Amino acid sequence: MVAQRAGFSFVATCVLPVFLSACSGGVDPTATASLPPQARTSILPSGLSPRPAALAVTQMDAPEPQKTQFMALFNADVARQDVALTDSADARYLARGYISAYPVEGGARLTYVWDIYDRTAHRAQRLNDEIALQGTATDPWGLVDASALTTLAQRSAGELAAYLSNTPEAMAAAQPADATASSPALSYAPVR
């Protein structure tokens, strides 16, 4: 027992300070790490209309004028996808959106994140994607043009419509009110 404590004490007094100094010494705290891209899982459209799952966009964080441009494109795209946008009081789901641009080697990445909440303020889904932008600029937002915002709006509207088409509201609306009344009666011929 004493040997174990002595061993631990040695590690704590000799190795830990070296480890900590290596972690903090000489490292630029503003440097960004290069992380491998996340594996994306796409939500497939169910084939049902997302309209019964009415949505309110409660927040969109992005710099101006990109925010205004993106939201105009996004609103048009979700309308084409049959998503019902409404105010918060009438919505089944609430969406908070974020758009970011960050530098990478050879250009920038433009990303979106949509956090989708149900009526009980429980986060039901997070949707995100990114596109690559080529070029050089001191500010990555300098590489964001109308074409990039159009692509980002189309992708995010498509993914949002796919998610909403899989909600209980969309599935319930696709079911007849009385399933037995709409089903044809089964008949059979007697076997002879």
Backbone torsions as a table, in degrees:
resi	resn	phi	psi	omega
1	MET	NA	-44.7	179.3
2	VAL	-65.0	-37.9	179.7
3	ALA	-64.9	-39.1	178.4
4	GLN	-64.2	-43.3	178.8
5	ARG	-64.2	-40.5	178.8
6	ALA	-63.7	-40.0	177.8
7	GLY	-64.0	-43.4	177.9
8	PHE	-63.5	-42.0	179.9
9	SER	-62.0	-40.3	178.4
10	PHE	-61.6	-46.5	-179.4
11	VAL	-62.7	-44.1	-176.9
12	ALA	-66.3	-37.3	-175.8
13	THR	-88.8	-25.7	-176.0
14	CYS	-105.1	-46.0	-173.1
15	VAL	-84.1	-42.3	-176.5
16	LEU	-58.7	-46.9	178.1
17	PRO	-61.6	-36.2	178.3
18	VAL	-65.1	-44.5	178.5
19	PHE	-60.6	-47.6	-178.7
20	LEU	-65.4	-38.0	179.0
21	SER	-68.5	-32.8	176.7
22	ALA	-68.2	-33.4	179.9
23	CYS	-71.6	-37.3	-173.8
24	SER	-103.4	-23.4	-175.9
25	GLY	-76.6	126.4	172.3
26	GLY	75.2	7.5	-179.1
27	VAL	-96.7	131.4	178.7
28	ASP	-76.5	114.1	-176.8
29	PRO	-68.0	-14.8	179.1
30	THR	-93.3	-5.1	-179.7
31	ALA	-69.1	142.3	178.3
32	THR	-101.7	140.9	179.4
33	ALA	-81.4	148.8	175.2
34	SER	-93.5	109.3	-178.1
35	LEU	-102.5	146.3	177.3
36	PRO	-67.0	149.1	-179.8
37	PRO	-62.6	143.6	178.5
38	GLN	-73.7	148.8	173.2
39	ALA	-73.2	125.0	-178.4
40	ARG	-95.9	138.3	171.2
41	THR	-113.3	124.5	-179.2
42	SER	-90.6	147.5	174.0
43	ILE	-94.9	125.3	-178.8
44	LEU	-88.2	140.2	177.2
45	PRO	-62.4	143.0	-179.1
46	SER	-82.3	-13.6	-173.5
47	GLY	92.0	-5.7	178.0
48	LEU	-94.3	159.5	177.3
49	SER	-74.0	134.6	175.7
50	PRO	-78.9	-4.6	-173.5
51	ARG	-55.2	-40.4	-179.2
52	PRO	-63.4	-21.0	179.2
53	ALA	-94.1	66.3	-175.8
54	ALA	-56.1	142.7	-172.1
55	LEU	-126.2	142.7	171.0
56	ALA	-121.0	129.0	173.5
57	VAL	-87.0	113.8	-176.3
58	THR	-96.8	-17.0	-177.2
59	GLN	-158.9	141.1	170.7
60	MET	-142.0	115.8	178.8
61	ASP	-101.2	117.4	175.7
62	ALA	-169.3	155.5	178.3
63	PRO	-72.9	154.7	173.9
64	GLU	-84.4	146.7	6.1
65	PRO	-89.4	-0.8	-177.5
66	GLN	-59.4	-37.1	-179.9
67	LYS	-59.5	-49.7	-179.2
68	THR	-63.5	-42.7	179.1
69	GLN	-63.4	-46.5	-179.4
70	PHE	-60.9	-46.6	-176.2
71	MET	-64.8	-35.6	176.4
72	ALA	-63.9	-44.8	178.2
73	LEU	-65.7	-44.6	-178.9
74	PHE	-61.2	-47.4	-179.6
75	ASN	-58.7	-40.8	178.2
76	ALA	-66.9	-40.8	-178.8
77	ASP	-68.1	-42.3	179.2
78	VAL	-67.9	-32.3	176.5
79	ALA	-63.2	-41.8	177.2
80	ARG	-64.5	-27.7	-179.4
81	GLN	-87.4	2.5	178.6
82	ASP	70.9	28.5	174.3
83	VAL	-85.3	132.5	178.4
84	ALA	-90.8	110.4	174.0
85	LEU	-90.8	135.7	-177.9
86	THR	-145.9	-175.1	176.3
87	ASP	-84.9	168.9	-174.7
88	SER	-60.2	-36.0	-176.8
89	ALA	-65.5	-33.3	-177.3
90	ASP	-99.2	-0.8	-173.9
91	ALA	-81.9	144.9	170.9
92	ARG	-85.2	-29.5	-179.2
93	TYR	-133.6	147.8	177.0
94	LEU	-116.5	141.0	-178.3
95	ALA	-123.0	133.7	171.4
96	ARG	-116.5	125.5	-175.9
97	GLY	-116.3	154.0	179.8
98	TYR	-142.8	133.0	173.8
99	ILE	-120.6	134.2	179.7
100	SER	-132.7	149.6	171.7
101	ALA	-127.2	129.4	179.1
102	TYR	-137.8	148.6	-175.7
103	PRO	-74.6	144.0	171.1
104	VAL	-138.7	168.0	179.6
105	GLU	-60.5	125.9	178.9
106	GLY	85.5	4.3	179.9
107	GLY	160.6	-129.7	-177.4
108	ALA	-153.2	168.2	172.3
109	ARG	-118.9	134.5	175.9
110	LEU	-110.3	121.7	-174.6
111	THR	-122.3	154.7	168.2
112	TYR	-128.1	151.7	171.6
113	VAL	-135.8	130.5	171.1
114	TRP	-118.6	120.1	171.0
115	ASP	-98.0	120.9	-177.3
116	ILE	-105.1	126.0	-178.7
117	TYR	-115.6	145.6	174.0
118	ASP	-85.7	-175.4	-176.2
119	ARG	-67.1	-17.5	178.9
120	THR	-93.3	12.3	-179.8
121	ALA	66.1	24.1	174.3
122	HIS	-92.5	130.2	180.0
123	ARG	-70.5	116.9	-177.2
124	ALA	-89.2	-30.2	-175.8
125	GLN	-163.0	148.9	168.9
126	ARG	-119.2	127.3	178.3
127	LEU	-115.0	134.8	178.4
128	ASN	-155.5	154.5	177.7
129	ASP	-163.5	171.5	178.6
130	GLU	-149.6	158.2	174.3
131	ILE	-128.3	151.4	179.4
132	ALA	-90.2	138.6	176.0
133	LEU	-119.5	130.0	-179.4
134	GLN	-95.8	146.3	175.9
135	GLY	134.2	-173.1	177.6
136	THR	-132.5	138.3	177.5
137	ALA	-162.1	147.5	178.1
138	THR	-68.9	-31.3	176.9
139	ASP	-115.3	124.9	-177.9
140	PRO	-59.6	-25.0	177.3
141	TRP	-66.1	-20.0	177.0
142	GLY	-66.0	-19.1	178.5
143	LEU	-90.9	-7.2	-177.3
144	VAL	-84.5	113.7	179.1
145	ASP	-116.0	-176.4	-177.7
146	ALA	-61.5	-37.4	-179.9
147	SER	-64.0	-42.4	179.1
148	ALA	-65.1	-42.6	179.1
149	LEU	-66.6	-36.2	177.0
150	THR	-62.8	-46.7	178.9
151	THR	-61.7	-44.2	-179.5
152	LEU	-64.9	-40.5	178.9
153	ALA	-65.5	-42.4	179.3
154	GLN	-63.1	-45.5	179.9
155	ARG	-63.0	-46.0	-176.4
156	SER	-69.2	-37.6	177.3
157	ALA	-65.3	-40.9	178.5
158	GLY	-64.0	-43.6	-179.8
159	GLU	-69.1	-38.5	177.9
160	LEU	-65.1	-44.4	177.8
161	ALA	-62.6	-40.1	178.4
162	ALA	-62.2	-44.6	178.6
163	TYR	-61.5	-49.6	-177.3
164	LEU	-64.7	-27.8	178.5
165	SER	-72.5	-12.9	178.4
166	ASN	-101.9	5.5	-177.6
167	THR	-77.9	159.7	176.4
168	PRO	-57.6	-34.7	179.5
169	GLU	-63.3	-43.6	179.8
170	ALA	-67.3	-39.9	-179.6
171	MET	-69.4	-40.2	179.2
172	ALA	-65.1	-38.3	-179.4
173	ALA	-67.7	-25.5	-179.3
174	ALA	-81.6	-17.2	179.8
175	GLN	-84.5	138.8	175.3
176	PRO	-64.4	150.7	-178.4
177	ALA	-58.4	-40.8	178.3
178	ASP	-125.2	99.4	-174.5
179	ALA	-61.6	-33.8	-178.5
180	THR	-71.8	-33.7	-179.6
181	ALA	-69.6	-30.8	-176.9
182	SER	-89.7	-12.9	179.4
183	SER	-83.5	137.6	178.0
184	PRO	-69.7	147.5	178.4
185	ALA	-69.9	140.4	177.6
186	LEU	-80.3	138.4	175.9
187	SER	-134.8	158.0	179.3
188	TYR	-146.2	156.2	175.9
189	ALA	-96.2	138.7	178.0
190	PRO	-62.1	143.9	177.6
191	VAL	-82.7	131.5	179.3
192	ARG	-111.9	NA	NA
